Amino acid sequence: MTLEDEQLNNPLHGLKLDTLLNEVYDHYGWEILAEYTNINCFKNKPSIESSLKFLRKTEWAREKMERFYLYQFKNLPKADDEQYEIPPRLRVIPARQKPKDPAVLILGQAPIPTIRSSNFSDNRADNKPSSQGRDSRSNSSKGSYKDKSEQGFARRTEKPERSKPASASSNPYSDSPK
């Protein structure tokens, strides 16, 4: 089976971004798009032209919009973890899954987004970061990053004391070179 045959069931196959955005906007409107996708181009002075410009330039926002189209507008079952890592346009959607009517989305009832990433452990149900995050770097014998940066900061802020001249001049420029 070729890649083209696999993509025939994908609703995004052959669909232009402007067509996708127009369909979703006509059905839901800017407020629902802003709340459910949490993309700023739908929140601040939205227009089709500015949103298309942003979505074309920003891959993460385009993929988020494509996921919204697949799983909210086309109401397909959610992708499994393996398929979730693949961009929406390249996902293989089984032939038995057919698009349904768009999901009913109500303003003010958007679910809290869940993070599905490899940075989080798969066996934890509470979706808290795994212990291998940024703050748990291994401390080597040379000291941690924070210790080194504090030492550097201390060196930059410590200034040697200079002896003040005996004259009590009120001129602030008295120490400047002439």
Residue, then its C-alpha position, 0 to 999 in steps of 0.5 A: m500500500t502506497l502513501e497516497d493510498e493510506q492518505l485517501n481516508n485522511p480528511l486533510h488529504g488535498l485540503k488547503l489551509d485556507t479551506l480548512l480555516n474557512e470551514v471551521y470559522d464558518h461553523y464555530g466562529w472566532e470565540i470558539l476557535a480562540e478558546y478551544t485551540n488557545i492560539n492568539c491569532f484567533k484572540n486578538k483582532p482575528s481575520i482570515e488573512s492574518s490567521l492564515k499568515f500566522l498558521r503558514k509560518t508557525e508549524w505548531a499552530r498549524e498542526k494544532m489547527e489540523r488536530f482541531y479539524l480532525y478531532q473536533f470538526k470532523n469528530l474522528p476518534k482521538a489518535d493513539d500515542e504512536q499516531y499522535e507523534i506524527p503530524p496530522r497531515l501524515r497520519v494514517i486513518p483507518a478506512r473504518q473511521k468515517p468523519k461525523d458531524p462536527a462536535v458541539l462546542i460551547l463557549g466557556q466549557a473548553p477542557i483544560p489541555t492535557i500534555r501528550s509529550s515524551n517529556f512526561s512518563d507514560n505510566r503516570a495517570d496524573n500527568k505530572p512531569s517525570s523526574q527527568g525534567r529541567d530541574s533535576r539535572s545531575n550534580s557533577s563533582k564540579g557543582s551544579y549550573k545554579d552554583k556556578s552561575e551564582q559564583g559568577f554573579a558574586r564575582r561580577t558584583e564584588k568590586p574592590e574597595r577604592s580609597k577615597p580622596a581626602s578632599a570632600s569635594s561635592n563635584p561628582y566629576s572630580d574623579s573623571p580623567k581630564 
